[in-house]
Amino acid sequence: MTDTPNPPRLATQLVRGGLSRSQHKETAEAIYMTSGFVYDSAAEADARFAGTSPGYLYGRYANPTVRVFEERMMALEGAEECLAVSSGMAAVQAAVMANLKAGDRVLGARAMFSSCLWILDTLLPRFGVDVELVDGGDLDAWRAAAARGVTLALIETPANPVLSGVDIAAVADIVHAAGGKLIVDNAFASPVLQKPFTMGADLVVYSATKHIDGQGRTLGGVVLGAKDLIDANIREFLRHTGPALSPFNAWTLAKGLETIVLRVEKQSETAARLAERFAGHAKLKRLLYPHHKDHPDRALHLKQMRMGGTLIALDVQGGRAEAWRFLDALQLIDISNNLGDAKTLATHPETTTHRRLSEDARARIGVAGSTIRISVGLEDPEDLAADIAQALDAV
Ligand SMILES: Cc1ncc(COP(=O)(O)O)c(C=O)c1O
């Protein structure tokens, strides 16, 4: 046996990180379900607010159960600091808005989750921020856009929903050379499979609702980065705007992290097996899986992701009617717009997650009426294969 290093190895930190037992010595983490904290004296309250005495002040700023979750996320991501919030969108909003003022310029990859796109193309311009969208995979387009100025850039890779890739290291270099900062939304890859900080990201954001919970129970989000960057703007932004994570939800997410590596690896193995089984099926126009040989961005995904991930995109022969026929024929797999769950879920992006986009905008990022996204869960792979096969028969 080798000694336990300090800090311990990752698997140990994901189960024990941040644990501080109460006087009752409970096994599982206690849930500090409290909005406020009390002080022994007026002078103690003064010292806490002055920051000269350590301790908690108020649930909107920080909470011991939320901190357990944040510390486990820091260990998993290899980040100096983490702040947890009530949803993935609260995390994206904070990472973006806290670092901008009127006159700044934001670049974004065109293929991203549509609420993230709404922040860029609808919200920011109202406040005098110039926004330019580029094709995420086109490095010349990034260079040209950055030459016009960049304060922040936001990318998602693999991107929702057809799993296109963005070269994180190359975009980080371009953005840094122009004086900007890069935010990576790593929700689809999960913190288990892709490490954006090792490729130059300045901030990483997650919808913890996805693989981090992984069992369809709660919304949540996190922003991770260097301590000075989080302290510069994001901590204050969150403290004063208020999207605090409930201690109960933080507890649920911290427990999710105890099993995230096992879940994501198993789900990715099953997804790879299903992709292999159904690629080239007569009822499919195409099947896209990040590490499958047919994916146009395979080389990039192989470089950036340790496994191919839990998501598969496919286009059935025909259009929306045929896609709906496939979805309605599923017997085991559920129709849902969530992802990263232990239950396998199928989505029709055109009419759900991406319905806000024009047909042209959808076409540019590869979403058609025939497109279906499958988030692969923890069921037996053979049961999932049988369900997909019989649903394809119905197309
Ligand atoms: C890539 C991506 N970013 C952000 C979000 C927003 O997360 P949430 O629903 O937790 O607010 C989602 C999902 O909804 C997503 O898929």
The ligand as a MOL file (V3000), in Angstrom:
LIG
                    3D

  0  0  0     0  0            999 V3000
M  V30 BEGIN CTAB
M  V30 COUNTS 16 16 0 0 0
M  V30 BEGIN ATOM
M  V30 1 C -24.7140 23.4230 -22.4840 0
M  V30 2 C -25.6730 23.9350 -21.4870 0
M  V30 3 N -25.3780 25.0690 -20.8220 0
M  V30 4 C -26.2380 25.5680 -19.9010 0
M  V30 5 C -27.4390 24.9570 -19.6220 0
M  V30 6 C -28.3520 25.5740 -18.6070 0
M  V30 7 O -28.3990 24.8380 -17.4370 0
M  V30 8 P -29.6340 24.8520 -16.4150 0
M  V30 9 O -30.7860 24.2300 -17.1150 0
M  V30 10 O -29.1340 24.0890 -15.2500 0
M  V30 11 O -29.9040 26.2930 -16.0870 0
M  V30 12 C -27.7830 23.7780 -20.3030 0
M  V30 13 C -29.0290 23.0320 -20.0820 0
M  V30 14 O -30.0830 23.3640 -19.8230 0
M  V30 15 C -26.8780 23.2690 -21.2660 0
M  V30 16 O -27.1680 22.1600 -21.9630 0
M  V30 END ATOM
M  V30 BEGIN BOND
M  V30 1 1 1 2
M  V30 2 1 2 3
M  V30 3 2 2 15
M  V30 4 2 3 4
M  V30 5 1 4 5
M  V30 6 1 5 6
M  V30 7 2 5 12
M  V30 8 1 6 7
M  V30 9 1 7 8
M  V30 10 2 8 9
M  V30 11 1 8 10
M  V30 12 1 8 11
M  V30 13 1 12 13
M  V30 14 1 12 15
M  V30 15 2 13 14
M  V30 16 1 15 16
M  V30 END BOND
M  V30 END CTAB
M  END
